[in-house]
């Protein structure tokens, strides 16, 4: 990360942090290139930094890019330490992945500053496998590790549409509230989910239908629209203390379409954080 930018962060600033790591991905690699793709989208001039509520994210504490975590060695320890340092400075954080495995060390870093977290997890997959192909730190397993360690008090999952029997049992074991994509389309009321502070939002881009986000590693048709997800973010009853936007794979994107979607979601998450 950029040490000078971190040192000058204002309290309650929103820090955008790149986590260019995909060592525990299955099937496809390329998510490590996600932070660079989002930054390129930000520099492109195609989208300004005003959120839909009118908030100017170019303001001093609006959305401050503090650079990438150095993941060249001891990646999980460095991710954890970086987010712990930001949390103790009073910053809110939005991580740009990277695969979904990064959420586990991020929350290890944030949990001491924000005990009793509620997590809202938007994803096509519950990512609750005890292990995948022998890997307990797989991008398909972060929420199993998070709940085992008690890093969160409550986990609410939204958009699930690829639920295996073993993950169903894991969900029961950890008391996870799962809202399927079918139910979301029918009658989702974000306020009725009962989300309480401190709130963390973990957003896997494959919660979106591939028509809206082709630049992901695992296509799961029948997903949400961008507007569906924006309604959830804008309707959150409490402001998140942190978030991640993960699984952007630029190698599979078309004309930077998914990178622009990711940037849009980052903007709206940052704006909701500033609403308090």
C-alpha positions, 0 to 999 in steps of 0.5 A: 500500500502507499504508506503516505496515503495511508498516513494522511487518511482522514478518520471515516475516509473510505480506502480502496485497497487492491488485493491482487491475489488468486493463488487459491482459485479453482478452474481459472486464474486471472482475478489477481488482475482485477485491481488493475482493471478497476483502476483502469476503468476509473482513469478511463474518463468513461465514468465520473466519481459522483454516486447516484445520491449525489455524493462526490467521491473525489472529495478528500475522504471520498474514495482514496486509493491507497494502492495494493497490498504486497502479496509477494510472500506471506499473502494472508498475513500481509492482507490481515495486517494491512486491513487491521492497520486501516481499521485502527486508523478509523478508515472504512475499507473497500477491497478490490480482488482478487479471488474470494479467498481474500475475504478470510484474512481481511476479516481477520484484520477487521474483526478486532476493531469491529467485533460482532460483525454481521456479513451480507454476502452476495454470491451465486455460491455460498463458499462454505465448503470445508475444503475444495480439492484438499484446500481449506483456504480455497476461494470456495471456503472462506466463509467456513473459516470465518464462521469457525473462528467466530469472526462474524456473529451472523452471515446472511447470503443473498443470490445463492443458486448453486447450493451443494448438499455439503454446503447446505449442511455447513449453512445449517451448522453455522446458522447461515441465513440463505436467500436464494436467487429465486426468493430475491426475485420474488419478494426481497426486502433488504430492511427485513433481513435485519442487518445490524452494525457493524456490517460488512458486505462481501460482493462476488461479481458472479452474483450477477447474471453473466449477461451483466458481468462476463468477466468472472471465472465461474458463470452461473446463469440466472443471476441478478441485474446490476440494478438489483444489486444497486437496490440492495446497496442503496437500501442497506439499513446501516452503513457498512464498515467495510466491503469487498468486490471480488472475482473480477477476471479481466482475462474473460471480460468483454470490452472492460464491461465487468470492470466498469460494473465493478467500479460502479458497485465500488462507488455506490458502496463508498457512497453508502458508507459516507451516508452514515 
